[in-house]
């Protein structure tokens, strides 16, 4: 490995607060970091930040629902590979939270699971 897995941890309350204070602009960076973490932990290029951003823009945000599902699925796959307890409902929970306008909550849950994996 050419990276330190601990680099993929994040202080969830701080990132949540920074996202709120910046009207969710910081959340773009947070999503970028989560994509990089999953790509590294999966050892493949599953997520592309710029493609995600473009498709979210072109689909008026609808692509983000698919992304949230894929992120949840990727985290569960990482948990299975490492023989850790899996959060089986994570993909659906991510979509439901986003559907009700709480995508930031899905980001917090994703980060919690990533912190557990690499922490």
C-alpha positions as MATLAB code, in Angstrom:
seq = 'XXXXXXXXXXXXXXXXXXXXXXXXXXXXXXXXXXXXXXXXXXXXXXXXXXXXXXXXXXXXXXXXXXXXXXXXXXXXXXXXXXXXXXXXXXXXXXXXXXXXXXXXXXXXXXXXXXXXXXX';
ca = [
       0.000    0.000    0.000;
       1.264    3.431   -0.872;
      -1.035    5.239    1.533;
      -1.767    5.159    5.214;
      -5.318    3.937    5.821;
      -5.602    6.290    8.786;
      -5.588    9.157    6.277;
      -9.141    8.129    5.463;
     -10.488    8.941    8.908;
     -12.304   12.194    9.550;
     -13.663   14.066   12.532;
     -17.384   13.728   11.807;
     -18.673   16.570   14.057;
     -16.050   18.946   12.637;
     -16.805   17.997    9.017;
     -20.543   18.299    9.676;
     -20.087   21.757   11.194;
     -17.798   22.913    8.388;
     -20.349   21.697    5.853;
     -23.101   23.695    7.557;
     -20.964   26.825    7.925;
     -19.990   26.773    4.247;
     -23.531   26.105    2.993;
     -22.428   22.559    2.116;
     -19.468   23.554   -0.075;
     -17.191   21.690    2.337;
     -19.400   18.641    1.808;
     -18.069   18.490   -1.757;
     -14.568   18.033   -0.356;
     -15.849   15.511    2.171;
     -17.472   13.476   -0.605;
     -14.217   13.654   -2.578;
     -12.341   12.244    0.423;
     -14.878    9.454    0.883;
     -14.598    8.547   -2.799;
     -10.810    8.401   -2.518;
     -11.075    6.254    0.618;
     -13.385    3.758   -1.061;
     -11.245    3.645   -4.202;
      -8.154    2.929   -2.090;
      -9.848    0.363    0.140;
     -11.490   -1.407   -2.803;
      -8.211   -1.234   -4.731;
     -10.036   -0.068   -7.860;
     -11.392    3.157   -9.319;
     -15.044    2.823   -8.380;
     -15.730    6.541   -7.932;
     -14.732    9.644   -9.871;
     -15.371   12.982   -8.181;
     -15.481   15.028  -11.380;
     -17.784   12.579  -13.138;
     -20.058   12.525  -10.073;
     -20.144   16.325   -9.973;
     -20.877   16.574  -13.703;
     -23.627   13.938  -13.622;
     -25.217   15.503  -10.535;
     -25.281   18.833  -12.365;
     -26.632   17.379  -15.632;
     -29.359   15.359  -13.880;
     -30.338   18.171  -11.498;
     -29.105   16.136   -8.534;
     -30.815   12.843   -9.348;
     -27.503   11.078   -9.936;
     -26.611   11.770   -6.293;
     -29.233    9.234   -5.177;
     -27.495    6.559   -7.255;
     -24.133    7.655   -5.885;
     -25.359    7.373   -2.291;
     -26.552    3.823   -3.000;
     -23.222    2.923   -4.643;
     -21.230    4.418   -1.753;
     -23.232    2.381    0.745;
     -22.733   -0.744   -1.352;
     -18.987   -0.112   -1.614;
     -18.648    0.305    2.153;
     -20.508   -2.961    2.751;
     -18.202   -4.686    0.241;
     -15.142   -3.369    2.086;
     -16.573   -4.612    5.379;
     -17.175   -8.059    3.864;
     -13.662   -8.240    2.389;
     -12.174   -7.486    5.792;
     -14.559   -9.866    7.547;
     -15.989   -7.052    9.642;
     -19.626   -6.818   10.736;
     -21.572   -5.422    7.790;
     -24.119   -2.651    7.783;
     -26.480   -4.423    5.384;
     -29.111   -1.686    5.135;
     -26.570    1.055    4.458;
     -27.243    1.500    0.715;
     -31.003    1.861    1.187;
     -30.607    4.010    4.314;
     -28.308    6.338    2.354;
     -30.879    6.811   -0.395;
     -33.757    7.324    2.054;
     -31.801    9.917    4.066;
     -30.924   11.758    0.857;
     -34.481   11.514   -0.437;
     -35.741   13.299    2.680;
     -33.097   16.018    2.358;
     -30.624   14.617    4.856;
     -27.789   13.637    2.524;
     -25.360   15.075    5.047;
     -26.577   12.451    7.526;
     -25.761    9.754    4.968;
     -22.289   11.291    4.636;
     -21.885   11.142    8.422;
     -22.931    7.488    8.477;
     -20.587    6.661    5.601;
     -17.728    8.349    7.418;
     -18.553    6.553   10.659;
     -18.304    3.222    8.843;
     -15.074    4.245    7.075;
     -13.599    5.333   10.422;
     -14.510    1.935   11.876;
     -12.899    0.137    8.937;
      -9.586    1.970    8.998;
      -9.502    3.015   12.655;
];
